[in-house]
Amino acid sequence: MGKSRVQVNKAHKTRFSSKSSRNLHKTNVQDGGRIGKSESNHVKGARAARVQRGKMLREQKRAAVLEEKRASGGFTSAPRVIVLFPLSASVELNSIGEDIVKLLSPDGSGVSSSTVASSEYKLKATVLKAPHGDLLTCMEMAKVADLMAFVASASSPLEGNDSNFIDSFGNQCLSVFRSIGLPSTTVLIRDLPTDSKKKNELKKMCTSQIASEFPEDCKFYPADTRDELHKFMWLFKAQRLTVPHWRSQRPYVVAQKAGMLVDDESSGKCTLILSGYLRARKLSINQLVHVSGVGDFQLSKIEVLKDPLIERKKQNSMELDDLHDEEVLRSLLPDPIKQEQLVVENTPDPLAGEQTWPTEEEMAEADRNQKQAKLKKRTLPKGTSEYQAAWIVDDTDEEGSEDDDSDENGMVLDGRDDQFSNQERTYDQESEDGEDSLNMHDLDNTQNDSEMMDDEDMTIEQIQDEIKKIKEAHAEDEEFPDEVETPVDVLARKRFEKYRGLKSFRTSSWDPNESLPQDYARIFAFDNIARTQKLVLKQALKMEEESRDDCVPTGSYVRLYIKEVPLSAASKISSLVNMKPMIAFGLLQHESKMSVLHFSIKKYDGYEAPIKTKEELMFHVGFRHFLARPVFSADNFSSDKHKMERFLHPGCYSLASIYGPISFPSLPLVVLKTSKGSEAPAVAALGSLKSINPNKIILKKIILTGYPQRVSKLKASVRYMFHNPEDVRWFKPVEVWTKCGRRGRVKEPVGTHGAMKCIFNGVVQQHDIVCMNLYKRAYPKWPKSMYPQLL
């Protein structure tokens, strides 16, 4: 008899279901129309808390946006900067600039000034006109712009071609602006016909052709009549402006007036006076400031003045410069204890690396060790030289491998030692087993020696000519740009004494503190750059939130007294302040010090000239611009080592390493290069700041090539890689490889002209090329002059 089974009721049978499961499909009116069981009080309370929290967050964001709008607009904030940029040379900026200024100040005050205050729109604005063709001035204006107003002309500059709204200079500047970071943008279309139908058609055509060059939220406005400009200004007033993130982290002043105080002309220094509105963040008197194109300096005094626009409106004055009696509301003097010191370079100690004189005990121990080494005898084969004896392993060192990975000079061999040694033993055993094999082996040696003797009779010119012929014959197959020729008249171990072999480029170790150049004693390094950056930004944010006596609030009209500025640079700034923006911005902690900066850059598509490594270029990093001589390298993500590139290749991103002032990432980068015979610089590359790390290893790679002269199965006689047998012995630990995929090692030199026997892991073809990789660490070059204004 079988066992009784447990009764299982079918799910769709309602006579076996519970009361709660039968009511699942019913609607509960008391719970707001929800289906199923009513939620417990605990669940209802959690949901209510989530709803309340979401409501509170929305209210906080709405209040923050409203506060930001009130702070950026009105008479209590700094004037909004409107930059008018012509997309083509046919655009007339003077007319639209005058129309906007007249619209903001209908009473006529401020027509000849770029900064005006409008009581109708309840805002202050600065209208700047970017000169077409002046790249540097356009870049400086874009860095301080709150609104980029691109002006397009509907009338084509070329008759019969209505699609030419943006010329080559306009395309170049758009690429630069996108790299720097575009603020809020708009497009003003001028020269539209008066007929409404044609006007709308032409506006649609212009919008459709150039809309892809601008952000998605960019608006297009006709800007021919006063009513159209009035509509644009009302929308501009209500618009929430966005600026690049890097601009909101540092306080900056766009100078409206500049002057000098010269105490002693013989010193070549003076006090530079800059007046303007403080933007973005609070500025401390104890903070360092950077003047674009000049350098980093300390402040001697800050004066907070009454807003000249408000005073001008009260006094009905026509010019901002007519207010000679500017009232000083507050003066700030630095605290000598709290003021940040101006430290640019580290002062190296020339005796820091010197060794102390050994003690008598150390000298006695060294003598004992030397005597014991002389007493130790080893049985060496007859005719063994001192160099060969150094490579013979003692009986006490039998645990080590026969072919060590590295020698004292850093040469390493990335090979399969066991495989090569087994192949060599097999080859020798076969030659001993039969007389034919022995005779063939001797015949090969005889032929090799005779051919080596023929090479020994050749002159240097004949050897160079033959190498040149072989190079030309294999020019089509050469795919490796790192190949170099070994000089005939210089020993290879002298010419390449700084190079070494690597067992593996990816995994082999390289000491970052080994054989550093003298310039590394002048720079600074961080133990943890990410932690330092986080701490510095946290301190800056804390200073912004606190109410401190040594800080000037944002939006104030200030006069900065910058001390110890070079007299020539101050005179240039005073003469150029009305022609282009002169920017002074506050530095974060450590940003005045020099270190090794790494940028991720890409060559500009419109620049065709080659850019060589260590060539002097102008780097625009944020508000800063300075001269540097970078080293280009491949951006390798899978290794801590990067291969140096002799040129900046187009179409791909590379790593540019320079000596430069510390700037915390991320910051935009624009690289300019001045060609010979042309004063105007051209855009060479675009990118961004990636990291600050002096320990990043950049290796320069060279490939020495040789050609098989005699091939016998796995062995080959290779010539023209070296021209001296001592060079062959010196580079013997380094692995060799062929372009057909074979790998091997050097066995021994042959003859007196640098030929050598090599053994490989496969059969070598006669037409193959034997290569040897050597590496040395590369460093950027210190520029002669850092800032262009000081040239």
TORKE-896142 format. One record per residue (C-alpha): z, y, x; residue in one letter. Coordinates in steps of 0.05 Angstrom, whole numbers, plus 5000, padded with zeros to 4 digits. Last residue first. Example, Ala and Ser with C-alpha at 12.3 -4.5 7.8 and 13.67 -1.06 7.14 Angstrom:
2
   c3   c2   c1 resn
 5143 4979 5273    s
 5156 4910 5246    a
END
This chain:
791
   c3   c2   c1 resn
 4537 6772 6201    l
 4605 6785 6168    l
 4577 6788 6098    q
 4547 6718 6108    p
 4615 6682 6116    y
 4630 6624 6163    m
 4599 6645 6228    s
 4583 6597 6285    k
 4587 6537 6239    p
 4627 6475 6259    w
 4583 6414 6259    k
 4593 6354 6215    p
 4615 6288 6246    y
 4579 6223 6262    a
 4611 6157 6281    r
 4570 6110 6324    k
 4530 6049 6306    y
 4483 5998 6338    l
 4436 5949 6304    n
 4392 5903 6346    m
 4321 5885 6327    c
 4270 5830 6345    v
 4200 5840 6318    i
 4157 5781 6293    d
 4085 5769 6313    h
 4101 5706 6353    q
 4141 5676 6296    q
 4213 5653 6307    v
 4236 5585 6282    v
 4305 5588 6253    g
 4378 5605 6268    n
 4359 5643 6330    f
 4369 5638 6406    i
 4351 5696 6452    c
 4326 5699 6523    k
 4323 5767 6555    m
 4275 5816 6588    a
 4307 5875 6621    g
 4262 5887 6681    h
 4296 5844 6734    t
 4280 5774 6710    g
 4309 5740 6650    v
 4375 5761 6618    p
 4418 5710 6581    e
 4433 5682 6512    k
 4427 5741 6465    v
 4443 5725 6393    r
 4410 5704 6329    g
 4388 5721 6259    r
 4320 5707 6228    r
 4296 5746 6167    g
 4223 5763 6182    c
 4243 5831 6209    k
 4284 5797 6263    t
 4357 5798 6280    w
 4402 5809 6339    v
 4478 5804 6343    e
 4517 5844 6394    v
 4558 5806 6446    p
 4501 5812 6498    k
 4498 5888 6497    f
 4527 5896 6567    w
 4493 5834 6595    r
 4425 5859 6572    v
 4440 5928 6600    d
 4456 5896 6667    e
 4388 5861 6665    p
 4353 5929 6661    n
 4294 5952 6619    h
 4321 5936 6550    f
 4288 5922 6483    m
 4221 5918 6520    y
 4221 5842 6525    r
 4243 5782 6484    v
 4238 5709 6507    s
 4247 5665 6447    a
 4288 5604 6427    k
 4290 5567 6361    l
 4223 5532 6371    k
 4194 5558 6436    s
 4169 5630 6433    v
 4146 5671 6493    r
 4136 5746 6493    q
 4175 5763 6431    p
 4179 5839 6420    y
 4239 5884 6425    g
 4270 5937 6380    t
 4334 5978 6384    l
 4357 6001 6316    i
 4401 6062 6309    i
 4455 6076 6257    k
 4497 6138 6251    k
 4563 6122 6217    l
 4602 6166 6169    i
 4675 6147 6161    i
 4718 6185 6111    k
 4783 6202 6146    n
 4775 6278 6138    p
 4780 6270 6062    n
 4770 6324 6010    i
 4731 6297 5951    s
 4671 6305 5904    k
 4649 6378 5902    l
 4586 6385 5860    s
 4511 6382 5866    g
 4447 6422 5874    l
 4399 6426 5932    a
 4349 6473 5968    a
 4347 6535 5925    v
 4310 6588 5964    a
 4337 6646 6005    p
 4301 6713 6005    a
 4290 6740 6076    e
 4227 6699 6090    s
 4195 6691 6159    g
 4233 6627 6173    k
 4262 6597 6111    s
 4331 6614 6084    t
 4366 6556 6052    k
 4410 6555 5991    l
 4457 6500 5968    v
 4488 6506 5899    v
 4553 6469 5886    l
 4596 6464 5824    p
 4671 6453 5829    l
 4714 6393 5811    s
 4751 6391 5854    p
 4805 6429 5892    f
 4776 6477 5943    s
 4795 6472 6017    i
 4757 6517 6063    p
 4698 6484 6099    g
 4677 6435 6152    y
 4621 6396 6119    i
 4602 6328 6090    s
 4541 6320 6045    a
 4536 6255 6007    l
 4470 6236 5976    s
 4440 6233 5906    y
 4369 6209 5898    c
 4300 6239 5882    g
 4289 6275 5947    p
 4316 6252 6014    h
 4362 6297 6054    l
 4344 6282 6126    f
 4375 6245 6184    r
 4416 6201 6138    e
 4484 6176 6160    m
 4507 6108 6133    k
 4574 6111 6097    h
 4635 6069 6111    k
 4692 6054 6062    d
 4649 6003 6027    s
 4623 5984 5958    s
 4611 6054 5932    f
 4564 6078 5987    n
 4538 6149 5978    d
 4486 6151 6033    a
 4499 6203 6086    s
 4482 6276 6101    f
 4520 6315 6154    v
 4529 6387 6136    p
 4524 6452 6176    r
 4560 6505 6135    a
 4554 6578 6115    l
 4597 6608 6060    f
 4596 6623 5986    h
 4659 6622 5943    r
 4662 6636 5869    f
 4650 6563 5853    g
 4622 6530 5915    v
 4559 6566 5938    h
 4540 6533 6005    f
 4491 6569 6051    m
 4456 6522 6100    l
 4454 6514 6175    e
 4421 6448 6194    e
 4469 6392 6214    k
 4424 6341 6178    t
 4352 6363 6168    k
 4325 6391 6103    i
 4250 6380 6097    p
 4209 6432 6060    a
 4188 6413 5988    e
 4239 6450 5945    y
 4220 6449 5871    g
 4255 6384 5857    d
 4321 6408 5886    y
 4352 6357 5933    k
 4412 6321 5903    k
 4484 6332 5923    i
 4551 6297 5919    s
 4596 6339 5962    f
 4648 6319 6014    h
 4696 6369 6044    l
 4728 6363 6113    v
 4786 6412 6122    s
 4800 6486 6131    m
 4859 6522 6099    k
 4853 6580 6049    s
 4858 6535 5988    e
 4927 6508 6008    h
 4960 6537 5944    q
 4912 6565 5894    l
 4870 6624 5911    l
 4864 6687 5869    g
 4795 6717 5858    f
 4758 6778 5884    a
 4686 6785 5858    i
 4635 6838 5875    m
 4582 6838 5821    p
 4515 6868 5842    k
 4485 6938 5847    m
 4544 6985 5834    n
 4590 6948 5884    v
 4536 6945 5938    l
 4555 7006 5980    s
 4630 6995 5977    s
 4620 6921 5992    i
 4578 6936 6053    k
 4631 6986 6079    s
 4686 6934 6069    a
 4645 6881 6108    a
 4635 6928 6167    s
 4709 6948 6169    l
 4734 6877 6170    p
 4789 6867 6117    v
 4860 6870 6143    e
 4893 6886 6076    k
 4870 6878 6004    i
 4898 6933 5959    y
 4880 6912 5888    l
 4875 6963 5831    r
 4887 6933 5763    v
 4863 6941 5691    y
 4902 6888 5654    s
 4868 6833 5613    g
 4911 6777 5640    t
 4982 6794 5659    p
 5002 6817 5729    v
 5053 6773 5765    c
 5112 6789 5811    d
 5160 6804 5753    d
 5152 6736 5721    r
 5145 6714 5649    s
 5130 6640 5653    e
 5069 6605 5622    e
 5019 6625 5676    e
 5066 6610 5733    m
 5078 6541 5704    k
 5003 6529 5699    l
 4995 6548 5772    a
 5052 6501 5792    q
 5021 6444 5753    k
 4953 6457 5785    l
 4986 6452 5854    v
 5024 6389 5837    l
 4963 6353 5810    k
 4922 6374 5870    q
 4975 6348 5918    t
 4980 6281 5881    r
 4904 6272 5883    a
 4901 6293 5957    i
 4951 6240 5979    n
 4970 6243 6053    d
 4932 6309 6059    f
 4891 6333 6119    a
 4885 6400 6155    f
 4832 6424 6205    i
 4833 6453 6275    r
 4850 6389 6314    a
 4790 6356 6281    y
 4745 6405 6317    d
 4762 6372 6384    q
 4726 6309 6364    p
 4762 6245 6342    l
 4760 6185 6389    s
 4794 6137 6341    e
 4832 6163 6281    n
 4787 6132 6228    p
 4795 6062 6260    d
 4734 6022 6239    w
 4743 5954 6206    s
 4685 5907 6190    s
 4675 5893 6115    t
 4613 5932 6094    r
 4576 5942 6159    f
 4590 5871 6181    s
 4598 5846 6252    k
 4589 5916 6277    l
 4558 5936 6343    g
 4578 5997 6384    r
 4549 6064 6402    y
 4581 6118 6445    k
 4553 6088 6509    e
 4482 6090 6482    f
 4447 6128 6538    r
 4496 6101 6590    k
 4492 6028 6569    r
 4417 6037 6560    a
 4408 6058 6632    l
 4361 6118 6638    v
 4290 6118 6667    d
 4259 6071 6616    v
 4290 6102 6554    p
 4304 6053 6497    t
 4261 6071 6438    e
 4292 6087 6371    v
 4286 6054 6303    e
 4327 6085 6247    d
 4270 6097 6199    p
 4263 6022 6182    f
 4201 6003 6143    e
 4154 5991 6202    e
 4098 5946 6179    d
 4042 5996 6183    e
 4065 6021 6251    a
 4062 5951 6281    h
 3999 5962 6323    a
 4021 6033 6339    e
 4087 6008 6366    k
 4052 5955 6408    i
 4006 6006 6438    k
 4063 6054 6453    k
 4102 5998 6487    i
 4041 5983 6530    e
 4034 6055 6549    d
 4107 6061 6567    q
 4104 5999 6611    i
 4041 6025 6646    q
 4073 6093 6659    e
 4136 6060 6687    i
 4095 6019 6736    t
 4077 5945 6728    m
 4092 5896 6785    d
 4156 5874 6751    e
 4118 5856 6688    d
 4075 5806 6727    d
 4139 5777 6757    m
 4166 5769 6687    m
 4103 5731 6669    e
 4114 5684 6727    s
 4187 5674 6708    d
 4169 5659 6636    n
 4115 5610 6657    q
 4162 5574 6704    t
 4217 5571 6651    n
 4169 5543 6600    d
 4144 5492 6650    l
 4215 5471 6666    d
 4229 5459 6593    h
 4164 5421 6585    m
 4181 5377 6646    n
 4249 5362 6618    l
 4221 5345 6550    s
 4171 5299 6581    d
 4225 5265 6624    e
 4266 5249 6564    g
 4340 5251 6545    d
 4361 5312 6585    e
 4316 5362 6548    s
 4339 5334 6482    e
 4411 5343 6501    q
 4398 5416 6521    d
 4367 5432 6453    y
 4422 5397 6416    t
 4475 5435 6455    r
 4440 5501 6440    e
 4433 5485 6367    q
 4506 5466 6363    n
 4526 5531 6398    s
 4483 5571 6351    f
 4512 5538 6289    q
 4583 5544 6314    d
 4574 5617 6331    d
 4544 5639 6266    r
 4531 5710 6283    g
 4559 5780 6274    d
 4571 5797 6346    l
 4617 5854 6365    v
 4613 5907 6419    m
 4675 5951 6419    g
 4678 5963 6494    n
 4736 5916 6504    e
 4697 5858 6475    d
 4688 5836 6404    s
 4676 5775 6362    d
 4692 5726 6417    d
 4640 5675 6436    d
 4679 5614 6460    e
 4730 5620 6405    s
 4803 5625 6421    g
 4849 5565 6424    e
 4825 5550 6494    e
 4860 5611 6521    d
 4908 5576 6569    t
 4850 5539 6601    d
 4818 5606 6618    d
 4757 5634 6583    v
 4698 5658 6625    i
 4676 5727 6603    w
 4708 5766 6660    a
 4677 5717 6709    a
 4607 5738 6686    q
 4621 5811 6704    y
 4652 5791 6771    e
 4590 5751 6788    s
 4585 5675 6787    t
 4543 5646 6845    g
 4579 5579 6847    k
 4615 5562 6784    p
 4686 5588 6777    l
 4752 5551 6788    t
 4807 5600 6771    r
 4865 5624 6813    k
 4926 5664 6791    k
 4956 5696 6852    l
 4918 5761 6839    k
 4943 5765 6767    a
 5014 5753 6789    q
 5009 5810 6838    k
 4983 5858 6784    q
 5038 5839 6736    n
 5091 5852 6789    r
 5060 5920 6806    d
 5060 5940 6732    a
 5133 5920 6726    e
 5151 5964 6785    a
 5113 6023 6755    m
 5148 6015 6688    e
 5216 6011 6721    e
 5202 6073 6763    e
 5184 6114 6701    t
 5113 6131 6680    p
 5093 6204 6676    w
 5085 6225 6603    t
 5018 6219 6569    q
 4979 6280 6544    e
 4953 6281 6472    g
 4997 6338 6448    a
 4987 6379 6512    l
 4929 6420 6484    p
 4969 6436 6421    d
 4920 6452 6366    p
 4930 6513 6321    t
 4908 6493 6251    n
 4857 6537 6220    e
 4858 6584 6159    v
 4932 6602 6150    v
 4944 6666 6112    l
 5018 6660 6094    q
 5038 6657 6021    e
 5086 6713 6002    q
 5154 6688 5981    k
 5194 6712 6041    i
 5156 6776 6054    p
 5159 6794 5980    d
 5096 6831 5961    p
 5095 6899 5927    l
 5077 6910 5854    l
 5064 6978 5823    s
 5066 6993 5749    r
 5036 7041 5699    l
 4994 7082 5747    v
 4957 7137 5711    e
 4885 7149 5731    e
 4876 7223 5747    d
 4805 7218 5775    h
 4776 7197 5709    l
 4704 7220 5719    d
 4685 7151 5745    d
 4685 7121 5675    l
 4634 7172 5653    e
 4620 7210 5589    m
 4691 7233 5572    s
 4713 7241 5501    n
 4786 7249 5524    q
 4812 7196 5477    k
 4752 7150 5487    k
 4757 7158 5562    r
 4831 7140 5561    e
 4816 7077 5522    i
 4760 7058 5569    l
 4803 7075 5630    p
 4856 7024 5612    d
 4920 7051 5642    k
 4931 7025 5712    l
 4969 6966 5742    v
 4974 6976 5817    e
 4975 6917 5864    i
 4998 6924 5936    k
 4990 6893 6006    s
 4950 6833 5984    l
 4933 6779 6034    q
 4863 6757 6054    f
 4811 6702 6050    d
 4738 6713 6068    g
 4678 6760 6064    v
 4623 6730 6021    g
 4663 6732 5958    s
 4731 6765 5969    v
 4785 6712 5967    h
 4856 6727 5947    v
 4923 6699 5971    l
 4982 6701 5923    q
 5047 6739 5934    n
 5025 6794 5888    i
 5014 6743 5833    s
 4953 6743 5788    l
 4956 6718 5716    k
 4898 6679 5689    r
 4826 6683 5663    a
 4810 6756 5677    r
 4839 6817 5712    l
 4798 6880 5697    y
 4773 6922 5755    g
 4789 6964 5816    s
 4780 6941 5888    l
 4811 6975 5948    i
 4797 6946 6017    l
 4848 6962 6071    t
 4818 6968 6140    c
 4804 6929 6203    k
 4760 6943 6264    g
 4823 6955 6306    s
 4793 7018 6338    s
 4783 7049 6269    e
 4858 7054 6257    d
 4886 7069 6188    d
 4823 7063 6147    v
 4833 7060 6072    l
 4771 7037 6037    m
 4740 7041 5967    g
 4710 6999 5912    a
 4699 7011 5837    k
 4679 6964 5781    q
 4702 6901 5817    a
 4699 6836 5778    v
 4770 6810 5783    v
 4790 6737 5784    y
 4848 6692 5764    p
 4837 6617 5777    r
 4836 6556 5732    q
 4793 6584 5676    s
 4731 6590 5720    r
 4731 6516 5738    w
 4728 6497 5664    h
 4662 6532 5651    p
 4666 6585 5596    v
 4665 6580 5521    t
 4663 6640 5474    l
 4688 6635 5402    r
 4638 6677 5364    q
 4661 6730 5315    a
 4641 6788 5361    k
 4576 6755 5380    f
 4558 6744 5307    l
 4570 6818 5294    w
 4530 6836 5356    m
 4470 6794 5336    f
 4467 6824 5266    k
 4469 6894 5296    h
 4414 6875 5345    l
 4370 6854 5286    e
 4387 6918 5249    d
 4371 6961 5309    r
 4301 6931 5315    t
 4267 6887 5367    d
 4318 6832 5380    a
 4297 6769 5343    p
 4352 6718 5350    y
 4353 6646 5376    f
 4419 6608 5377    k
 4442 6558 5430    c
 4485 6502 5401    d
 4438 6448 5429    e
 4441 6474 5500    p
 4380 6508 5530    f
 4315 6484 5564    e
 4294 6440 5505    s
 4292 6502 5459    a
 4235 6533 5500    i
 4173 6509 5464    q
 4202 6501 5393    s
 4236 6569 5394    t
 4174 6606 5418    c
 4131 6572 5365    m
 4182 6586 5310    k
 4187 6660 5331    k
 4111 6666 5332    l
 4106 6637 5262    e
 4163 6680 5235    n
 4133 6744 5263    k
 4063 6727 5240    k
 4089 6721 5168    k
 4135 6782 5173    s
 4082 6829 5201    d
 4116 6873 5251    t
 4096 6831 5311    p
 4150 6804 5359    l
 4159 6840 5425    d
 4228 6812 5439    r
 4263 6746 5429    i
 4337 6743 5446    l
 4363 6675 5467    v
 4437 6657 5464    t
 4486 6623 5511    t
 4561 6612 5515    s
 4578 6596 5587    p
 4531 6554 5629    l
 4559 6514 5687    g
 4540 6524 5759    i
 4489 6467 5757    s
 4461 6491 5691    r
 4455 6561 5719    f
 4418 6536 5781    v
 4368 6497 5739    s
 4358 6557 5694    l
 4348 6601 5755    c
 4291 6558 5781    q
 4258 6555 5713    n
 4261 6631 5707    g
 4232 6639 5777    f
 4174 6594 5758    s
 4158 6631 5693    d
 4186 6620 5624    i
 4150 6643 5561    f
 4080 6618 5582    n
 4062 6583 5518    s
 4020 6638 5486    d
 3963 6633 5536    n
 3903 6675 5514    g
 3921 6734 5557    e
 3972 6716 5610    l
 4038 6754 5604    p
 4045 6727 5533    s
 4074 6774 5481    s
 4134 6739 5451    a
 4178 6762 5509    s
 4240 6722 5522    a
 4310 6749 5538    v
 4364 6700 5557    f
 4432 6726 5536    a
 4485 6691 5578    m
 4553 6706 5546    l
 4620 6708 5582    d
 4585 6720 5648    a
 4625 6720 5713    v
 4589 6664 5751    k
 4522 6681 5719    a
 4525 6751 5749    m
 4536 6723 5819    e
 4477 6675 5810    m
 4431 6730 5786    c
 4449 6773 5846    t
 4434 6716 5894    l
 4368 6698 5862    l
 4337 6768 5862    d
 4267 6756 5832    g
 4281 6787 5764    h
 4341 6832 5766    p
 4398 6810 5720    a
 4419 6866 5673    k
 4494 6871 5661    l
 4526 6895 5596    v
 4601 6901 5598    t
 4636 6897 5530    a
 4698 6922 5495    k
 4712 6903 5424    l
 4728 6931 5356    k
 4657 6924 5329    y
 4656 6995 5301    e
 4705 7023 5352    s
 4661 7001 5409    s
 4685 7006 5481    a
 4634 7011 5537    v
 4621 6982 5606    t
 4550 6988 5635    s
 4555 7064 5642    s
 4498 7113 5632    s
 4503 7107 5556    v
 4579 7106 5560    g
 4593 7159 5509    s
 4532 7171 5465    g
 4568 7174 5398    d
 4534 7109 5378    p
 4573 7070 5430    s
 4562 6995 5419    l
 4492 7005 5389    l
 4474 7054 5444    k
 4495 7002 5496    v
 4454 6947 5462    i
 4392 6991 5457    d
 4398 7014 5529    e
 4400 6942 5553    g
 4341 6924 5508    i
 4299 6980 5538    s
 4320 6967 5610    n
 4307 6893 5606    l
 4231 6894 5599    e
 4206 6822 5599    v
 4139 6812 5634    s
 4171 6780 5696    a
 4193 6720 5656    s
 4257 6690 5628    l
 4293 6757 5635    p
 4369 6751 5640    f
 4415 6798 5602    l
 4487 6784 5622    v
 4540 6802 5571    i
 4610 6807 5600    v
 4666 6814 5549    r
 4713 6871 5566    p
 4784 6851 5586    a
 4834 6845 5529    s
 4876 6894 5491    t
 4818 6931 5458    f
 4795 6874 5414    g
 4767 6806 5432    g
 4786 6752 5481    s
 4860 6752 5462    a
 4847 6755 5388    r
 4798 6698 5393    k
 4846 6657 5436    e
 4902 6669 5386    e
 4858 6645 5329    l
 4838 6583 5368    v
 4911 6568 5385    a
 4932 6578 5313    a
 4878 6530 5288    r
 4898 6480 5341    k
 4971 6485 5320    q
 4953 6479 5246    e
 4911 6417 5259    r
 4968 6386 5299    l
 5017 6399 5242    m
 4972 6368 5190    k
 4963 6306 5233    g
 5039 6301 5241    r
 5050 6308 5167    q
 4999 6254 5150    v
 5029 6207 5202    r
 5100 6220 5175    a
 5076 6207 5103    a
 5046 6141 5126    r
 5111 6121 5159    a
 5152 6139 5097    g
 5106 6100 5050    k
 5111 6039 5095    v
 5187 6041 5094    h
 5189 6053 5020    n
 5151 5989 5007    s
 5079 5990 4987    e
 5059 5969 4917    s
 5025 5902 4911    k
 4953 5899 4894    g
 4901 5952 4879    i
 4918 6026 4889    r
 4907 6073 4830    g
 4959 6124 4850    g
 5018 6079 4859    d
 5041 6087 4786    q
 4974 6064 4759    v
 4977 5996 4794    n
 4908 5965 4787    t
 4902 5890 4777    k
 4865 5843 4825    h
 4928 5822 4861    l
 4965 5806 4797    n
 4953 5731 4797    r
 4977 5726 4869    s
 5043 5759 4849    s
 5055 5713 4790    k
 5045 5650 4831    s
 4985 5605 4827    s
 4986 5533 4799    f
 4960 5549 4729    r
 4910 5597 4760    t
 4866 5543 4791    k
 4821 5579 4839    h
 4862 5560 4900    a
 4861 5486 4888    k
 4929 5453 4890    n
 4947 5406 4947    v
 4995 5349 4930    q
 5022 5313 4991    v
 4996 5243 4996    r
 5035 5180 4980    s
 5030 5126 5033    k
 4982 5069 5025    g
 5000 5000 5000    m
END
